[in-house]
Amino acid sequence: MKIERGCTAYVSGAGSGIGRGIALAAAARGASVAVCDIRAEAAEAVAEEVRGLGAQALAMALDVSDAAAVQAAAARIEEALGPVSLVCNNAGVAMHGVPLHEIELPDWDWVIGVNVMGVVHGIRAFVPRMLARGGPAHVVNTASIGGFQVNPDFLTGAYSMTKYAVVALSEGLEQELSGSGIGVSVLAPAAVATGIHLSGRARPERLGGATERAANHFVGDLIHDGAAPEEIGEQVVRAVEEGSFYIFTHPETRKWIEARHRRIEGGFDAAERMQPPARAAE
Ligand SMILES: NC(=O)c1ccc[n+]([C@@H]2O[C@H](COP(=O)([O-])OP(=O)(O)OC[C@H]3O[C@@H](n4cnc5c(N)ncnc54)[C@H](O)[C@@H]3O)[C@@H](O)[C@H]2O)c1
């Protein structure tokens, strides 16, 4: 789908990092952008940058883990900016550095609520509207390279669990929307220099409110020299225009996924060896 003047984009988590990068890349092509973030001031600041590029912007305080709020946002955005044809379900929070058995239940609600249900809510709010109008339109869900493997060094089981879910949701959505004129992509970056190590600042009030998550601080060091979010935004927009499903941003991470797949195939090799003779002959 071509992104140009006349298109409207919804970008969640657009007050910082990758979401801001996507918002600016879409605006640079003339698209109007609904800059949505749970942090209202951050959304307003990025909306100003969008306007600075000569595009229309609507800044909106939005918690994507709140289903009703996302539904209401969809209506308000379309009223203000016109039909949304690019949906970027991008908001996400880190949950690194704590062993799975020590993560408190409210933090499970938080990481699943934002990273998984935020995507579900975006799909439920926007896809019916897009289907009713027909394409061209496109949905981009932000997963992570952690949606394809669990990094053994950084205690990322909970975060990766949510990102595997985003990959599966995206694969399913692509299958279901095939032939509708609505494309789907899943974004799977590795290190990008953003504010994700400060995720605690965006914990919703009903889950305890803003907090310092000391366990996440090493993530800041990990991503410090990562890719520039503006470059990732540009890559996303190009992938939408080319209709690419998987958006990998770090070619060097390919070997991690290949290693995981070899391990899975080893499991099938073992299954073949363990088949009872009668079944093995079938
Ligand atoms: N930075 C990386 O290295 C990296 C790598 C892989 C994937 N990702 C993914 O990229 C996406 C964007 O993260 P980022 O790295 O740009 O981080 P970031 O913290 O810079 O940006 C995320 C934005 O989302 C907002 N947000 C948090 N909770 C929200 C909620 N409930 N509702 C709406 N907005 C909310 C935050 O306020 C913040 O502005 C996330 O889904 C993240 O998991 C990041």
The ligand as an SDF file (V2000), in Angstrom:
LIG
                    3D

 44 48  0  0  0  0  0  0  0  0999 V2000
   13.8290   -1.0300   21.6140 N   0  0  0  0  0  0  0  0  0  0  0  0
   14.0820   -2.2630   21.2380 C   0  0  0  0  0  0  0  0  0  0  0  0
   15.2540   -2.7010   21.2220 O   0  0  0  0  0  0  0  0  0  0  0  0
   12.9570   -3.1450   20.8030 C   0  0  0  0  0  0  0  0  0  0  0  0
   13.2800   -4.3880   20.2360 C   0  0  0  0  0  0  0  0  0  0  0  0
   12.2500   -5.2280   19.8270 C   0  0  0  0  0  0  0  0  0  0  0  0
   10.9440   -4.8300   19.9510 C   0  0  0  0  0  0  0  0  0  0  0  0
   10.6420   -3.6220   20.5170 N   0  0  0  0  0  0  0  0  0  0  0  0
    9.2250   -3.2810   20.6240 C   0  0  0  0  0  0  0  0  0  0  0  0
    9.0200   -2.0150   20.0210 O   0  0  0  0  0  0  0  0  0  0  0  0
    7.8300   -1.4280   20.5600 C   0  0  0  0  0  0  0  0  0  0  0  0
    8.1090    0.0190   20.9140 C   0  0  0  0  0  0  0  0  0  0  0  0
    9.0450    0.0510   21.9680 O   0  0  0  0  0  0  0  0  0  0  0  0
   10.2610    1.0910   22.0220 P   0  0  0  0  0  0  0  0  0  0  0  0
   11.4980    0.2970   22.0630 O   0  0  0  0  0  0  0  0  0  0  0  0
   10.0940    2.1350   21.0270 O   0  0  0  0  0  0  0  0  0  0  0  0
   10.0620    1.6370   23.5170 O   0  0  0  0  0  0  0  0  0  0  0  0
    9.6910    3.0770   24.0930 P   0  0  0  0  0  0  0  0  0  0  0  0
    9.4890    2.8590   25.5410 O   0  0  0  0  0  0  0  0  0  0  0  0
   10.6790    4.0890   23.6390 O   0  0  0  0  0  0  0  0  0  0  0  0
    8.2840    3.3980   23.3990 O   0  0  0  0  0  0  0  0  0  0  0  0
    7.1120    2.7430   23.7830 C   0  0  0  0  0  0  0  0  0  0  0  0
    6.0150    3.7650   24.0100 C   0  0  0  0  0  0  0  0  0  0  0  0
    4.8350    3.0430   24.3580 O   0  0  0  0  0  0  0  0  0  0  0  0
    4.1600    3.7720   25.3540 C   0  0  0  0  0  0  0  0  0  0  0  0
    3.2880    2.8910   26.1100 N   0  0  0  0  0  0  0  0  0  0  0  0
    3.6300    2.0450   27.1140 C   0  0  0  0  0  0  0  0  0  0  0  0
    2.5330    1.4530   27.5980 N   0  0  0  0  0  0  0  0  0  0  0  0
    1.4790    1.9140   26.8780 C   0  0  0  0  0  0  0  0  0  0  0  0
    0.0960    1.6620   26.9210 C   0  0  0  0  0  0  0  0  0  0  0  0
   -0.4500    0.8570   27.8400 N   0  0  0  0  0  0  0  0  0  0  0  0
   -0.6920    2.2800   26.0160 N   0  0  0  0  0  0  0  0  0  0  0  0
   -0.1600    3.1320   25.1020 C   0  0  0  0  0  0  0  0  0  0  0  0
    1.1470    3.4430   25.0610 N   0  0  0  0  0  0  0  0  0  0  0  0
    1.9570    2.8220   25.9290 C   0  0  0  0  0  0  0  0  0  0  0  0
    5.2590    4.3840   26.1940 C   0  0  0  0  0  0  0  0  0  0  0  0
    4.8090    5.5110   26.9300 O   0  0  0  0  0  0  0  0  0  0  0  0
    6.3200    4.7340   25.1510 C   0  0  0  0  0  0  0  0  0  0  0  0
    6.1900    6.0670   24.7270 O   0  0  0  0  0  0  0  0  0  0  0  0
    7.4330   -2.2900   21.7490 C   0  0  0  0  0  0  0  0  0  0  0  0
    6.3690   -3.1470   21.3690 O   0  0  0  0  0  0  0  0  0  0  0  0
    8.6890   -3.0930   22.0230 C   0  0  0  0  0  0  0  0  0  0  0  0
    8.4050   -4.3090   22.6530 O   0  0  0  0  0  0  0  0  0  0  0  0
   11.6160   -2.7790   20.9460 C   0  0  0  0  0  0  0  0  0  0  0  0
  1  2  1  0
  2  3  2  0
  2  4  1  0
  4  5  1  0
  4 44  2  0
  5  6  2  0
  6  7  1  0
  7  8  2  0
  8  9  1  0
  8 44  1  0
  9 10  1  0
  9 42  1  0
 10 11  1  0
 11 12  1  0
 11 40  1  0
 12 13  1  0
 13 14  1  0
 14 15  2  0
 14 16  1  0
 14 17  1  0
 17 18  1  0
 18 19  2  0
 18 20  1  0
 18 21  1  0
 21 22  1  0
 22 23  1  0
 23 24  1  0
 23 38  1  0
 24 25  1  0
 25 26  1  0
 25 36  1  0
 26 27  1  0
 26 35  1  0
 27 28  2  0
 28 29  1  0
 29 30  1  0
 29 35  2  0
 30 31  1  0
 30 32  2  0
 32 33  1  0
 33 34  2  0
 34 35  1  0
 36 37  1  0
 36 38  1  0
 38 39  1  0
 40 41  1  0
 40 42  1  0
 42 43  1  0
M  CHG  2   8   1  16  -1
M  END
$$$$
